[in-house]
Amino acid sequence: MAVARLLGPLTFLCIILLLITLTPERTDAMSQSDALLKLKRSFTNTNSLDSWSPSSDPCERTWEGIICYNGIVTGLRLGEMNLSGKIDVDALLAIPGLRTISFVNNSFSGPIPEFNRMGTLKAIYLSDNQFSGEIAGDYFAKMGSLKKLWLSENQFTGNIPSSISQLSHLIELHLENNQFSGEIPSIDIPTLTSLNVSNNKLKGEIPPSLSKFDESSFAGNAGLCGGKLGQECPKEAEVPMPPNGNQGSGSNDTSSNNQGTDSGGSHKSSSKIIIAVVIVLVLILIVAIFVILRMQRRGKVEEANFDVLAKESADEPPIQRITSGSNRKEMELPKKGSLSNLSRKGSNSQSRGSVSVDLVLLNRERGNFGMADLMKAAAEVLGNGGLGSSYKAVMSNGLTVVVKRIREMNGKEKDEFDMEMRKLGKLRNPNILAPLAYHYRRDEKLLVCEYVPKGSLLYLLHGDRGPSHAALDWLTRLKIIKGISRGIGVIHNELASSDLPHGNLKSSNVLLGTDNEPLLADYGFKQLLNTSNALQSLFAYKAPEAAQYGMISPKCDVYCLGIIILEILTGKFPSQYLHNGKGGTDVVEWVIAAISEGREAKLFDPEITSSTNCFNEMEKLLHIGAACTETNPELRLDMKEATQRIEEIQIEGNHDVRAIQVFPSLRDGYADSPTRSAELHNPSARREDDSFVFPIS
């Protein structure tokens, strides 16, 4: 009990420390030109920047040293301009698209600027200046996007920052001709192809991970050994002995006094170090305890299914255990009647501040139901994805739904969240799977959608080579593409105010309903997600302009539509679906190369070319897919033009579209792993009880 009482205030202190540490820095909103002019004012001797004028735009190619893309400033190339003064990092922070900075061969001095506040930078060039001083060991800890780092020809001292080893995308590292000392940190980065730490004061063994680099990369460091230097490192360091060979006593009073004085100073220094280490360890322990408690609490909550209304006080209702579906997983649910005010009051039913105690129905076409009905339902875990967990629930009235439990949403107030959800719920179209209901809680949300038994397009294309795949003939695939096009067209019309109306269009989020009509799921989440979560969870951020420059627009959805078109026509699993890009086929590059060489006929899935003569229609659709995946968004089709061109492709003759046999889809997140990609093409890898049918990311 004493430990528990102590842990309470310690945990609270830890939370306060974390909040202080993680509070984002704010910069005053300003235009790109204002930010650049503010940066200019921080320099001295700015004659070379006379072209920077308030009366013109930085991206009109009149501003010296400015690199732009589509009207966005992405780089500063300010080398060899005889600049000095202080680099205003606050001004740089006000340029959100900035990815590259170069101040090479100027006269800047002092400590390295706080570029580590700019976590999206990809390249830093500071060579040939007069920067000096030590660089903090954790300086680069939050710069995971950095690919090129040039700090050569300066006067930096101290150890090479250990956080460089955390730059997993680093390609070039140049630290030569400084005064760095100590050992080279263990830098094991597969992407690193250019390294130079020559002419410093480094010592010790060259890390094995860097032994691939030539001797010239390490020359001019007398204390270095190993690698390709040709100088072996000593196996053991020699321990110096007193001249008389005695370790425990001095030879005379003078030496004893000197030793006593040195020992006293050493003890004082050691005591300070020990105290500092103890303080740091205590803080680390507090943070670790806090994290463990949070993880344990989250783990317990994951084992329960929809019990997001669990009371936090001691008066919780008794718990009964319900066995879920074929997985036989126990789920904790409150007993019948343990929740109060279960009515159809919608968002007006609230308890404990920000908690709504019932579901808010968005669509009553499938009947009325509430949280109590959901709690009583037989539940089956479907899987986990980038946004959270999903469950299949069969209610007593016969309605089968999928409940998505999503934590990674932003902190919108309930009224704002309700407004966004009603926008999504009001969509009515044969090719859109609109949510039926939602439940709001500040730290957690539930979305309820109708269950679609046929599963996802992803699985039918890649997960099984049996009858279900064979049924995907040309006519069926064209019908699916047209249905997707119609659905995404409606979403773009109804959610036109959003810069990313769908945001997550991919084959795992296309479900096949009755008569093989596609249903688009998981749309419109961009407005509900934090930026960092959107980057990780939404496929639209794989569009080139979003991935490279962070620029999003409705044309990111067009890119996603193009990927699906190419995927359906070629039968290839797109590497774009994988987080690391390893595995699958880069359908965009493959198709572009084939079109340029006039080899379109060789791109199509043999499953559709063997039973049709509609090559002209196939080629038209292939070119539409290629036009939708143009790297430059300015050259890419807009959604209206893309959908119109797809509609113009007609099915000739009277053909009956064959029904697709019902097979389960892949569990959510399946397409995010290279190993899973291999399993897609291995029928024996499919589990017999794999009934995961509804993706949530």
C-alpha positions as CSV (number, residue, x, y, z in Angstrom):
1,M,0.0,0.0,0.0
2,A,2.9,2.4,0.8
3,V,4.3,1.7,-2.7
4,A,1.0,2.5,-4.2
5,R,0.6,5.7,-2.3
6,L,4.1,6.7,-3.4
7,L,3.6,5.7,-7.0
8,G,0.6,8.1,-7.3
9,P,2.5,11.3,-6.9
10,L,5.5,10.0,-8.8
11,T,3.3,9.0,-11.8
12,F,1.7,12.5,-11.7
13,L,5.1,14.1,-11.6
14,C,6.2,12.0,-14.6
15,I,3.1,13.0,-16.6
16,I,3.8,16.7,-15.9
17,L,7.4,16.2,-17.1
18,L,6.2,14.4,-20.2
19,L,3.7,17.1,-21.0
20,I,6.3,19.8,-20.6
21,T,8.7,17.9,-22.8
22,L,6.2,17.1,-25.6
23,T,4.5,20.5,-25.8
24,P,4.9,21.6,-29.4
25,E,6.6,24.9,-30.1
26,R,4.3,27.4,-31.8
27,T,5.4,29.8,-34.4
28,D,3.4,32.8,-35.6
29,A,1.6,32.1,-38.8
30,M,3.2,34.0,-41.7
31,S,3.5,33.6,-45.4
32,Q,6.5,32.1,-47.1
33,S,7.8,35.4,-48.3
34,D,7.4,37.0,-44.8
35,A,9.3,34.1,-43.3
36,L,12.1,34.4,-45.8
37,L,12.4,38.1,-45.3
38,K,12.5,37.5,-41.6
39,L,15.3,35.1,-42.2
40,K,17.1,37.6,-44.4
41,R,17.0,40.2,-41.6
42,S,18.9,37.8,-39.3
43,F,21.9,37.8,-41.7
44,T,24.6,40.4,-42.1
45,N,26.0,41.4,-45.5
46,T,22.9,40.4,-47.5
47,N,23.9,42.1,-50.8
48,S,23.6,38.7,-52.5
49,L,19.9,38.5,-51.4
50,D,18.8,41.8,-53.0
51,S,16.4,39.8,-55.2
52,W,14.4,38.9,-52.1
53,S,11.7,41.6,-52.4
54,P,8.4,41.9,-50.6
55,S,6.8,42.9,-53.9
56,S,7.4,39.5,-55.5
57,D,6.7,35.9,-54.8
58,P,9.6,33.6,-53.8
59,C,8.6,31.0,-56.3
60,E,8.6,33.3,-59.3
61,R,12.3,32.3,-59.9
62,T,13.5,35.8,-59.2
63,W,14.5,35.1,-55.6
64,E,18.1,33.9,-55.5
65,G,18.7,30.6,-53.8
66,I,15.1,29.5,-53.5
67,I,13.9,26.1,-54.6
68,C,10.1,25.6,-55.1
69,Y,7.7,22.9,-56.1
70,N,4.2,23.8,-57.2
71,G,4.4,27.1,-55.4
72,I,5.8,25.7,-52.2
73,V,9.3,26.6,-51.0
74,T,11.1,23.3,-50.5
75,G,14.7,24.2,-50.4
76,L,17.2,27.0,-49.6
77,R,20.5,27.0,-51.6
78,L,22.4,29.9,-50.0
79,G,25.9,28.7,-50.5
80,E,28.9,31.0,-51.2
81,M,27.1,34.2,-50.5
82,N,29.4,35.6,-47.8
83,L,26.6,35.5,-45.3
84,S,27.1,35.7,-41.6
85,G,25.0,36.5,-38.5
86,K,22.5,34.2,-36.8
87,I,20.3,31.8,-38.8
88,D,16.7,32.5,-37.6
89,V,15.3,29.0,-37.1
90,D,11.9,30.3,-36.1
91,A,11.6,31.9,-39.6
92,L,12.5,28.5,-41.1
93,L,9.9,26.8,-39.1
94,A,7.3,29.0,-40.7
95,I,8.0,27.4,-44.1
96,P,6.2,24.1,-43.7
97,G,7.4,22.6,-47.1
98,L,11.1,23.2,-46.4
99,R,13.1,20.0,-46.8
100,T,16.6,21.1,-47.8
101,I,18.9,23.8,-46.4
102,S,22.3,24.8,-47.6
103,F,24.5,27.5,-46.1
104,V,27.8,26.1,-47.5
105,N,30.9,28.3,-47.7
106,N,29.7,31.3,-45.7
107,S,30.9,33.0,-42.5
108,F,28.5,31.7,-39.9
109,S,29.9,31.0,-36.5
110,G,28.9,29.9,-33.0
111,P,27.1,26.7,-32.0
112,I,25.1,24.7,-34.5
113,P,21.6,26.3,-34.9
114,E,18.5,24.5,-33.6
115,F,17.8,22.7,-36.9
116,N,16.7,19.7,-34.8
117,R,13.4,21.6,-34.2
118,M,12.8,21.0,-37.9
119,G,12.0,17.3,-37.9
120,T,11.0,17.1,-41.6
121,L,14.4,18.2,-43.0
122,K,15.9,15.8,-45.4
123,A,19.2,17.5,-46.1
124,I,21.5,19.9,-44.2
125,Y,24.6,21.4,-45.7
126,L,26.7,23.6,-43.4
127,S,30.2,22.8,-44.7
128,D,32.9,25.5,-44.9
129,N,31.7,27.8,-42.1
130,Q,33.1,28.6,-38.7
131,F,30.5,26.8,-36.5
132,S,32.1,25.6,-33.3
133,G,31.4,23.9,-29.9
134,E,29.9,20.5,-29.0
135,I,26.8,19.1,-30.6
136,A,24.4,17.4,-28.0
137,G,24.3,13.7,-28.2
138,D,20.6,13.6,-28.8
139,Y,20.6,16.5,-31.3
140,F,19.4,14.3,-34.2
141,A,17.0,12.1,-32.2
142,K,13.9,13.7,-33.7
143,M,15.2,14.1,-37.3
144,G,14.2,10.7,-38.7
145,S,13.7,12.1,-42.2
146,L,17.3,13.3,-42.6
147,K,19.2,11.7,-45.5
148,K,22.2,14.0,-46.1
149,L,24.3,15.7,-43.4
150,W,27.3,17.8,-44.2
151,L,29.1,19.5,-41.3
152,S,32.6,19.4,-42.7
153,E,35.2,22.2,-42.6
154,N,34.0,23.7,-39.3
155,Q,35.4,23.8,-35.8
156,F,33.0,21.4,-34.0
157,T,34.4,19.7,-30.9
158,G,33.4,16.9,-28.5
159,N,32.0,13.5,-29.4
160,I,30.2,12.7,-32.6
161,P,26.5,12.8,-31.6
162,S,25.3,9.3,-30.9
163,S,21.8,10.1,-32.2
164,I,23.2,10.0,-35.7
165,S,22.9,6.3,-35.4
166,Q,19.1,6.8,-35.2
167,L,18.9,8.3,-38.7
168,S,17.6,5.2,-40.4
169,H,17.4,6.9,-43.9
170,L,20.8,8.6,-43.8
171,I,22.7,8.4,-47.1
172,E,25.6,10.9,-46.8
173,L,27.5,11.8,-43.6
174,H,30.5,14.2,-43.8
175,L,32.2,15.4,-40.7
176,E,35.7,15.8,-41.9
177,N,38.1,18.6,-40.9
178,N,36.6,19.4,-37.5
179,Q,37.9,18.7,-34.0
180,F,35.6,15.8,-33.1
181,S,37.1,13.6,-30.4
182,G,36.3,10.3,-28.7
183,E,35.2,7.1,-30.3
184,I,33.0,6.8,-33.4
185,P,29.5,5.8,-32.4
186,S,28.1,2.5,-33.7
187,I,26.4,3.6,-36.9
188,D,24.7,0.7,-38.5
189,I,22.6,2.3,-41.3
190,P,22.1,0.2,-44.4
191,T,21.4,3.2,-46.6
192,L,24.6,5.0,-45.7
193,T,26.8,5.1,-48.9
194,S,29.0,8.1,-48.3
195,L,31.0,8.7,-45.1
196,N,34.0,10.9,-44.2
197,V,35.2,11.6,-40.7
198,S,38.8,12.3,-41.6
199,N,41.1,14.9,-40.0
200,N,39.5,15.0,-36.5
201,K,40.8,13.8,-33.1
202,L,38.9,10.5,-33.1
203,K,40.3,7.4,-31.3
204,G,39.4,3.7,-30.8
205,E,38.2,1.0,-33.1
206,I,36.3,1.7,-36.2
207,P,32.8,0.2,-35.7
208,P,32.4,-3.1,-37.8
209,S,29.3,-1.6,-39.5
210,L,31.6,1.1,-41.0
211,S,34.5,-1.2,-42.0
212,K,33.2,-1.2,-45.6
213,F,34.4,2.4,-46.1
214,D,37.9,3.1,-47.5
215,E,40.9,4.3,-45.5
216,S,40.4,7.9,-46.8
217,S,37.1,8.1,-44.8
218,F,39.1,7.9,-41.5
219,A,42.5,9.3,-42.4
220,G,44.0,12.0,-40.1
221,N,42.8,10.4,-36.9
222,A,46.0,9.1,-35.1
223,G,44.0,7.3,-32.4
224,L,41.8,5.2,-34.8
225,C,42.4,1.6,-35.6
226,G,40.7,-1.3,-37.3
227,G,38.7,-1.2,-40.5
228,K,40.7,-0.7,-43.7
229,L,43.3,1.5,-41.9
230,G,45.8,-1.4,-41.7
231,Q,46.4,-0.7,-38.0
232,E,45.2,-3.4,-35.7
233,C,43.6,-2.5,-32.4
234,P,45.2,-3.7,-29.1
235,K,43.4,-6.6,-27.6
236,E,43.7,-5.3,-24.1
237,A,44.5,-1.9,-22.7
238,E,47.7,-1.9,-20.6
239,V,47.2,-1.1,-16.9
240,P,49.9,1.4,-15.6
241,M,51.8,0.3,-12.5
242,P,53.5,2.4,-9.9
243,P,57.3,2.7,-10.4
244,N,58.0,0.6,-7.2
245,G,55.6,-2.1,-8.1
246,N,53.5,-1.5,-5.0
247,Q,49.8,-0.8,-5.4
248,G,48.7,-0.1,-1.9
249,S,51.3,2.3,-0.4
250,G,53.3,5.4,-1.3
251,S,57.2,5.4,-1.2
252,N,57.4,8.7,0.7
253,D,55.3,11.3,2.5
254,T,55.3,13.7,-0.5
255,S,53.9,11.1,-2.8
256,S,51.3,10.1,-0.1
257,N,50.2,13.6,0.3
258,N,49.9,14.1,-3.5
259,Q,48.0,10.9,-3.8
260,G,45.7,12.0,-1.0
261,T,45.0,15.3,-2.6
262,D,44.3,13.7,-6.0
263,S,42.2,11.1,-4.3
264,G,40.1,13.7,-2.5
265,G,39.4,15.6,-5.6
266,S,38.6,12.4,-7.5
267,H,36.2,11.3,-4.8
268,K,34.4,14.7,-4.9
269,S,34.1,14.5,-8.7
270,S,33.0,10.8,-8.5
271,S,30.4,11.7,-5.9
272,K,28.9,14.3,-8.2
273,I,28.8,11.9,-11.1
274,I,27.2,9.2,-8.9
275,I,24.5,11.6,-7.7
276,A,23.8,12.8,-11.2
277,V,23.6,9.2,-12.5
278,V,21.2,8.2,-9.6
279,I,18.9,11.1,-10.4
280,V,18.8,10.2,-14.0
281,L,18.1,6.5,-13.2
282,V,15.3,7.5,-10.8
283,L,13.7,9.6,-13.5
284,I,14.1,6.8,-16.0
285,L,12.5,4.4,-13.5
286,I,9.6,6.7,-13.0
287,V,9.0,7.0,-16.7
288,A,9.4,3.2,-17.2
289,I,6.8,2.5,-14.4
290,F,4.4,5.0,-15.9
291,V,4.8,3.4,-19.4
292,I,4.4,-0.1,-18.1
293,L,1.3,0.8,-16.2
294,R,-0.2,2.4,-19.3
295,M,0.7,-0.6,-21.4
296,Q,-0.8,-3.0,-18.9
297,R,-4.0,-0.9,-18.7
298,R,-4.2,-0.7,-22.5
299,G,-3.6,-4.5,-22.7
300,K,-6.4,-5.2,-20.4
301,V,-8.7,-2.9,-22.3
302,E,-7.8,-4.7,-25.6
303,E,-8.9,-8.0,-24.1
304,A,-12.4,-6.6,-23.6
305,N,-14.4,-6.0,-26.7
306,F,-16.6,-2.9,-26.7
307,D,-16.5,-2.1,-23.0
308,V,-15.3,1.5,-23.6
309,L,-17.7,2.7,-20.9
310,A,-16.0,0.9,-18.0
311,K,-16.3,3.1,-15.0
312,E,-13.1,4.4,-13.6
313,S,-14.4,4.5,-10.0
314,A,-14.7,1.7,-7.5
315,D,-18.4,1.2,-8.2
316,E,-18.0,-0.8,-11.4
317,P,-20.8,-3.3,-12.2
318,P,-20.0,-7.0,-12.0
319,I,-18.5,-8.6,-15.1
320,Q,-19.6,-11.6,-17.0
321,R,-17.4,-13.4,-19.6
322,I,-18.7,-14.1,-23.1
323,T,-16.9,-16.5,-25.5
324,S,-16.5,-14.9,-28.9
325,G,-17.0,-16.7,-32.2
326,S,-14.7,-19.3,-33.7
327,N,-11.7,-17.8,-32.1
328,R,-12.9,-18.8,-28.6
329,K,-11.5,-15.6,-27.2
330,E,-13.0,-14.4,-23.9
331,M,-14.4,-11.0,-23.9
332,E,-15.3,-9.0,-20.9
333,L,-18.8,-7.4,-21.1
334,P,-20.9,-5.7,-18.4
335,K,-24.0,-7.7,-17.4
336,K,-27.3,-6.7,-18.8
337,G,-28.6,-3.5,-17.3
338,S,-25.2,-2.3,-16.2
339,L,-25.3,0.7,-18.5
340,S,-27.8,3.4,-17.9
341,N,-29.7,5.8,-20.2
342,L,-29.5,3.4,-23.1
343,S,-31.9,5.1,-25.4
344,R,-32.0,6.8,-28.7
345,K,-31.2,10.2,-27.4
346,G,-28.1,10.3,-29.5
347,S,-25.5,12.9,-28.6
348,N,-27.6,14.4,-25.8
349,S,-27.0,11.3,-23.6
350,Q,-23.8,12.1,-21.7
351,S,-22.1,11.0,-18.6
352,R,-18.9,11.9,-16.8
353,G,-18.2,15.0,-18.9
354,S,-17.2,14.0,-22.4
355,V,-18.6,10.4,-22.5
356,S,-21.7,9.5,-24.4
357,V,-23.3,6.5,-22.9
358,D,-25.1,5.3,-26.0
359,L,-24.7,4.9,-29.7
360,V,-25.6,7.8,-32.0
361,L,-27.5,6.3,-35.0
362,L,-26.7,7.8,-38.3
363,N,-28.7,5.4,-40.5
364,R,-31.9,3.7,-39.3
365,E,-32.5,1.7,-42.5
366,R,-31.1,-1.4,-40.8
367,G,-33.2,-0.9,-37.7
368,N,-32.7,0.7,-34.3
369,F,-30.2,-0.6,-31.9
370,G,-28.2,0.8,-29.0
371,M,-25.2,0.0,-26.9
372,A,-27.1,-2.5,-24.8
373,D,-27.8,-4.5,-28.0
374,L,-24.2,-4.3,-29.0
375,M,-23.0,-5.5,-25.5
376,K,-25.2,-8.6,-25.7
377,A,-24.0,-9.5,-29.2
378,A,-21.9,-12.6,-29.9
379,A,-18.5,-11.0,-30.7
380,E,-15.7,-12.1,-32.9
381,V,-12.3,-10.4,-33.2
382,L,-11.5,-9.5,-36.8
383,G,-8.1,-7.9,-36.4
384,N,-6.0,-4.8,-35.8
385,G,-4.9,-2.2,-38.3
386,G,-3.3,1.2,-38.4
387,L,-6.2,2.9,-36.8
388,G,-7.3,0.4,-34.1
389,S,-9.2,-2.9,-33.7
390,S,-12.3,-4.3,-35.3
391,Y,-14.9,-6.8,-34.2
392,K,-17.8,-8.6,-35.8
393,A,-21.0,-8.6,-33.8
394,V,-24.2,-10.5,-34.4
395,M,-27.1,-8.9,-32.6
396,S,-30.2,-10.5,-31.4
397,N,-32.3,-8.9,-34.1
398,G,-30.2,-10.7,-36.7
399,L,-28.2,-7.7,-37.8
400,T,-24.5,-8.3,-38.2
401,V,-22.2,-5.4,-37.9
402,V,-18.5,-4.5,-37.7
403,V,-17.4,-2.4,-34.8
404,K,-14.3,-0.4,-35.3
405,R,-12.6,0.8,-32.2
406,I,-10.4,3.7,-33.0
407,R,-8.1,5.5,-30.6
408,E,-5.8,7.4,-33.0
409,M,-8.1,10.3,-33.7
410,N,-7.5,13.9,-32.8
411,G,-9.1,15.7,-29.9
412,K,-12.1,17.1,-31.6
413,E,-14.9,18.0,-29.3
414,K,-18.1,16.0,-29.5
415,D,-20.0,18.6,-31.5
416,E,-17.3,18.7,-34.1
417,F,-16.9,15.0,-34.2
418,D,-20.7,14.6,-34.5
419,M,-20.8,17.0,-37.5
420,E,-18.0,15.1,-39.3
421,M,-19.7,11.7,-38.7
422,R,-23.0,12.9,-39.9
423,K,-21.3,14.0,-43.2
424,L,-20.0,10.5,-43.6
425,G,-23.3,8.8,-42.5
426,K,-25.5,10.8,-44.9
427,L,-23.9,9.4,-48.0
428,R,-26.3,7.1,-49.9
429,N,-24.9,5.3,-52.9
430,P,-24.8,1.6,-54.0
431,N,-21.0,1.8,-54.0
432,I,-20.5,3.4,-50.6
433,L,-20.5,1.6,-47.2
434,A,-21.8,4.4,-44.9
435,P,-21.4,4.1,-41.1
436,L,-24.6,3.1,-39.2
437,A,-23.7,4.6,-35.8
438,Y,-20.9,5.9,-33.7
439,H,-20.0,6.2,-30.0
440,Y,-18.0,9.2,-28.8
441,R,-15.5,9.3,-26.0
442,R,-12.6,11.8,-25.8
443,D,-9.9,9.2,-25.9
444,E,-11.7,6.5,-27.9
445,K,-14.3,6.2,-30.6
446,L,-16.5,3.4,-31.9
447,L,-17.7,3.3,-35.5
448,V,-20.4,0.8,-36.5
449,C,-20.8,-0.4,-40.1
450,E,-22.7,-3.1,-41.8
451,Y,-20.9,-6.4,-42.2
452,V,-20.1,-7.4,-45.8
453,P,-19.6,-11.2,-46.0
454,K,-17.9,-11.5,-49.4
455,G,-14.8,-9.7,-48.2
456,S,-12.3,-7.4,-49.8
457,L,-11.1,-7.0,-53.4
458,L,-7.5,-7.5,-52.1
459,Y,-8.1,-11.1,-51.1
460,L,-10.0,-12.0,-54.2
461,L,-7.2,-10.7,-56.4
462,H,-4.2,-11.9,-54.6
463,G,-5.1,-14.2,-51.7
464,D,-6.6,-17.3,-53.5
465,R,-6.0,-18.7,-56.9
466,G,-9.1,-20.9,-56.8
467,P,-12.6,-20.4,-58.3
468,S,-13.0,-17.0,-56.6
469,H,-10.1,-15.6,-58.5
470,A,-11.0,-17.3,-61.8
471,A,-14.4,-15.6,-61.6
472,L,-12.7,-12.2,-61.9
473,D,-13.0,-12.1,-65.7
474,W,-12.7,-8.9,-67.7
475,L,-16.4,-8.0,-67.5
476,T,-16.4,-8.4,-63.7
477,R,-13.2,-6.4,-63.3
478,L,-14.5,-3.6,-65.4
479,K,-17.7,-3.6,-63.4
480,I,-15.7,-3.3,-60.2
481,I,-13.6,-0.5,-61.5
482,K,-16.7,1.4,-62.7
483,G,-18.3,0.9,-59.3
484,I,-15.2,2.2,-57.5
485,S,-15.2,5.2,-59.8
486,R,-18.8,6.0,-59.2
487,G,-18.4,5.7,-55.4
488,I,-15.3,7.9,-55.2
489,G,-17.0,10.4,-57.5
490,V,-19.9,10.7,-55.0
491,I,-17.5,11.0,-52.1
492,H,-15.6,13.8,-53.8
493,N,-18.8,15.7,-54.6
494,E,-20.3,15.3,-51.1
495,L,-17.1,16.0,-49.3
496,A,-15.7,18.6,-51.6
497,S,-14.7,20.9,-48.8
498,S,-12.1,18.4,-47.7
499,D,-8.6,18.4,-49.1
500,L,-8.6,14.6,-48.9
501,P,-12.2,13.4,-49.4
502,H,-11.5,9.7,-49.2
503,G,-7.9,9.4,-48.1
504,N,-7.6,5.7,-47.8
505,L,-8.7,4.2,-51.1
506,K,-7.0,0.8,-51.7
507,S,-8.1,-2.7,-52.6
508,S,-8.3,-3.8,-48.9
509,N,-10.9,-1.1,-48.4
510,V,-13.0,-2.1,-51.3
511,L,-15.6,-4.7,-50.2
512,L,-17.7,-6.7,-52.7
513,G,-21.4,-6.8,-52.0
514,T,-24.3,-8.4,-53.8
515,D,-23.8,-9.0,-57.6
516,N,-20.1,-8.0,-57.1
517,E,-20.9,-4.4,-56.6
518,P,-17.9,-2.7,-54.9
519,L,-18.5,-0.9,-51.6
520,L,-16.0,1.8,-50.5
521,A,-15.1,1.8,-46.8
522,D,-13.0,3.8,-44.5
523,Y,-13.4,7.1,-46.2
524,G,-13.3,10.7,-44.8
525,F,-11.0,9.9,-41.9
526,K,-8.5,12.6,-42.6
527,Q,-10.5,15.3,-40.8
528,L,-10.6,13.1,-37.7
529,L,-6.9,12.2,-37.5
530,N,-3.8,13.9,-36.2
531,T,-1.3,14.6,-38.9
532,S,1.2,12.1,-37.7
533,N,-1.4,9.3,-37.5
534,A,-2.8,10.3,-40.9
535,L,0.7,9.9,-42.4
536,Q,1.0,6.4,-41.0
537,S,-2.5,5.2,-41.6
538,L,-3.9,6.7,-44.8
539,F,-2.8,5.4,-48.2
540,A,-3.3,8.7,-49.9
541,Y,-0.1,9.9,-48.3
542,K,1.7,7.5,-50.6
543,A,1.1,9.9,-53.5
544,P,4.5,11.3,-54.6
545,E,3.7,14.9,-53.7
546,A,2.5,13.9,-50.2
547,A,5.3,11.4,-49.5
548,Q,8.0,13.8,-50.6
549,Y,6.7,17.3,-49.8
550,G,3.8,16.7,-47.5
551,M,1.4,18.3,-49.9
552,I,-2.1,16.8,-50.0
553,S,-5.0,17.5,-52.3
554,P,-8.0,15.6,-53.9
555,K,-5.5,14.4,-56.5
556,C,-3.9,12.1,-53.9
557,D,-7.2,10.2,-54.1
558,V,-6.8,10.1,-57.9
559,Y,-3.4,8.6,-57.5
560,C,-4.9,5.9,-55.3
561,L,-7.7,5.2,-57.9
562,G,-5.0,4.8,-60.5
563,I,-3.1,2.2,-58.3
564,I,-6.3,0.1,-58.0
565,I,-7.0,0.3,-61.7
566,L,-3.5,-1.0,-62.5
567,E,-3.7,-3.6,-59.8
568,I,-7.0,-5.0,-61.2
569,L,-5.8,-5.0,-64.8
570,T,-2.4,-6.5,-64.2
571,G,-3.3,-8.8,-61.3
572,K,-0.1,-7.7,-59.6
573,F,0.2,-6.8,-55.9
574,P,1.3,-3.2,-55.7
575,S,4.5,-2.5,-53.7
576,Q,2.9,0.9,-52.9
577,Y,0.7,-0.9,-50.3
578,L,3.8,-2.0,-48.3
579,H,5.1,0.5,-45.7
580,N,8.8,-0.2,-46.7
581,G,8.1,-0.7,-50.4
582,K,9.9,-4.0,-50.3
583,G,7.9,-6.8,-52.0
584,G,5.1,-6.7,-54.6
585,T,5.4,-4.9,-57.9
586,D,5.9,-1.2,-58.5
587,V,2.9,-1.2,-60.8
588,V,3.4,2.5,-61.7
589,E,7.0,2.2,-63.0
590,W,6.2,-1.2,-64.6
591,V,3.2,0.2,-66.5
592,I,5.0,3.4,-67.6
593,A,8.0,1.5,-68.9
594,A,5.8,-0.9,-70.9
595,I,3.6,1.9,-72.4
596,S,6.7,3.8,-73.5
597,E,7.9,0.6,-75.3
598,G,4.5,-0.3,-76.8
599,R,4.2,-3.5,-74.7
600,E,0.8,-2.8,-73.2
601,A,-0.6,-6.2,-74.2
602,K,2.0,-8.0,-72.0
603,L,0.8,-6.2,-68.9
604,F,-2.6,-7.7,-68.5
605,D,-3.5,-10.5,-66.1
606,P,-3.6,-13.7,-68.2
607,E,-6.8,-14.6,-66.4
608,I,-8.6,-11.9,-68.3
609,T,-6.7,-12.0,-71.7
610,S,-7.4,-15.7,-72.2
611,S,-11.2,-15.3,-72.4
612,T,-11.8,-12.0,-74.2
613,N,-10.9,-9.9,-77.2
614,C,-11.6,-6.5,-75.6
615,F,-7.9,-5.4,-75.8
616,N,-8.9,-1.9,-77.0
617,E,-11.0,-1.3,-73.9
618,M,-8.3,-2.8,-71.6
619,E,-5.7,-0.5,-73.1
620,K,-7.9,2.5,-72.7
621,L,-8.4,1.7,-69.1
622,L,-4.7,1.0,-68.6
623,H,-3.9,4.5,-70.0
624,I,-6.4,6.0,-67.6
625,G,-4.7,4.3,-64.7
626,A,-1.3,5.6,-65.9
627,A,-2.7,9.1,-66.2
628,C,-4.1,8.9,-62.7
629,T,-0.7,8.0,-61.3
630,E,1.3,10.8,-62.9
631,T,4.1,11.8,-60.5
632,N,3.4,15.5,-61.1
633,P,-0.1,16.2,-59.7
634,E,-0.4,19.1,-62.2
635,L,-0.3,16.5,-65.1
636,R,-2.5,14.0,-63.2
637,L,-6.2,13.7,-64.1
638,D,-8.6,15.3,-61.8
639,M,-11.3,13.0,-60.3
640,K,-14.2,14.3,-62.5
641,E,-12.2,13.7,-65.7
642,A,-11.0,10.3,-64.5
643,T,-14.5,9.1,-63.6
644,Q,-15.9,10.4,-66.9
645,R,-13.3,8.6,-69.0
646,I,-13.9,5.4,-67.1
647,E,-17.7,5.6,-67.8
648,E,-17.0,6.0,-71.5
649,I,-15.6,2.5,-71.6
650,Q,-18.5,0.3,-72.6
651,I,-19.1,-3.4,-72.2
652,E,-19.8,-4.7,-75.7
653,G,-22.3,-7.5,-76.3
654,N,-24.7,-9.2,-73.9
655,H,-22.6,-10.9,-71.2
656,D,-23.6,-12.1,-67.9
657,V,-21.2,-11.2,-65.1
658,R,-20.4,-14.4,-63.3
659,A,-20.9,-14.4,-59.5
660,I,-17.9,-14.5,-57.3
661,Q,-17.7,-17.3,-54.8
662,V,-17.8,-16.2,-51.2
663,F,-14.3,-16.4,-49.7
664,P,-13.0,-14.6,-46.6
665,S,-10.7,-11.6,-47.0
666,L,-7.4,-11.0,-45.5
667,R,-7.2,-9.7,-41.9
668,D,-6.6,-6.0,-41.6
669,G,-3.0,-5.0,-41.9
670,Y,-2.1,-8.1,-44.0
671,A,-0.8,-6.0,-46.9
672,D,1.6,-4.1,-44.6
673,S,4.2,-6.8,-44.3
674,P,6.6,-8.3,-47.0
675,T,6.2,-11.7,-45.4
676,R,2.4,-11.4,-45.8
677,S,2.9,-10.5,-49.4
678,A,4.6,-13.8,-49.9
679,E,1.8,-15.6,-48.2
680,L,-0.7,-14.1,-50.7
681,H,0.8,-16.2,-53.4
682,N,1.0,-19.4,-51.3
683,P,-2.4,-21.1,-51.0
684,S,-1.1,-23.4,-48.3
685,A,-0.4,-20.4,-46.1
686,R,-4.0,-19.5,-45.7
687,R,-5.5,-20.4,-42.3
688,E,-8.7,-22.4,-42.3
689,D,-10.2,-20.2,-39.6
690,D,-9.3,-16.9,-41.3
691,S,-12.6,-15.1,-41.2
692,F,-11.2,-11.6,-41.2
693,V,-13.3,-9.7,-43.6
694,F,-13.4,-6.1,-42.7
695,P,-10.4,-3.8,-42.9
696,I,-10.1,-0.7,-40.9
697,S,-7.1,1.0,-42.4
